[in-house]
Amino acid sequence: MVCNDVSECFLIKMINENKKSGISIIGILLLGIILIIVLSYFNVSLKAVVESPNVQNNFGYIGSAGRSLWNDYLAKPLSDIKNSAVVKYFWNSFISNMQRIHDGESTDFQKYAPTFPIDNH
């Protein structure tokens, strides 16, 4: 590994050490299939479990609690944010800067950041 300075070497080393391996979508699908096979081996009917009154009641309770949370607490503040200065100044700026990065141009921060002349004697 060739680095120009110590901090660059440190960052490259940290990035390489912190690469996390996760489970892929195919892995999740295979795990689900294996789980279904194991449950079938033990004569567990998924249809009977899902259609049982207790499970239906639990899903109904979770659904009504989620709707209540949305209607009573989250809908008004989130709709106010949609029309606020957050969207006007921050979100639109974020989107335009992401487009500039995509196009290979400099961002607003890079364009308007102060520069200081360095005098090398």
N, C-alpha and C positions, 0 to 999 in steps of 0.2 A: 504494500500500500504506500503510495507516494502522497505526501501532504505538504502543503506550503507552510503551515504553521501548526502549533501544538493544538490550538482549539479546533481546527479543522480535523485533525487526526482523532481527537477525542470525540467529536460529533459523529464521525464515520464509524468509529468503534462502537459507540452507544447505539447507533441505528442498527448495525449488524448484530449486536448482542440482543436487542429487544425485538427482533422479528418473532412474532408469535404465530404458531401454527394452530389453526382452528379447524373445526369440522366443516366439510364442504356440504353443499346441497345434496350431492349424491350420497354422502355419508349419512346425512339426516334421513334420506329416503330409505337407505338400506337398514338403518337402525329401526325405523318405523315398521318395515317389513318383518324384520326379525322379532320385534315386539309382538306383532300380530300373530306370527307363527307360534311364539311361546305361549301367548294367551290361548290360542286354538288348541295347543297341546294339553293345556289344563282345562279344556272344555269351558272356556269363558266366552260367552256370546256377546260381542260388542253391540249388536243390535238390541239385545235384551237390556244391557247396561244403559245404553243411551236412551232407550224408551222407558226406562223405569220412572215411576212417579217422583222418587227422591231426586234423581238427576234433573228431571224436567223442572221441579220446583227450584232447585239450586240455580239452574241456568236462568229461569224466570226472575229470581231474586237479583242475580248479578246484572241482568239486563235492565231491570227497573231501577236499580241503584245507579247504574251508569247513566241512564237517561235523566234521573233526578240530579245527579252531580252536574251533568252538562247543562240542563235547563235552569237549575237554581244557582249555580256558582260560576260556571265557565263561559256560557254563551255570551253574556253581556260584556265582560271584560275583553274577551278575545275579539268580539266584533268591534269594540271601541278601538282596539289596537290596530285592526285592519285599516281604519280610517284616520289614524293618528300620524303624528310626525315620525314615528318609528319607521313606518313604511316609506313615507315621503323622503326622508333624509338618509336613513341607514340601509334599508332593504334595496331601494333603487340604486344607491351608490354601490352596494355590494354586487348587484347583478351587473352593472356597467363595468366594474373593475374585473369581474370574472370574465366578461366578454373580452376585455382588453388583454388579459393574461392569455386567453385562448387564441387571440389574434397575434400574440407575440409583441404587443405594445406595452409601454410602461404604464403602471397604475397611477392613480391620483396621488398616492403617497409618494411614489418615486418622482413624479413630476414636480410636486410642490414642496418637497422636503428641503430644508435649508442646507446649503452647501458652505463649507468653510475652506478657503484656500490654504493649502499647505505649502509652506516656504521651506524648501530643502536647501540649506546653505552648505 
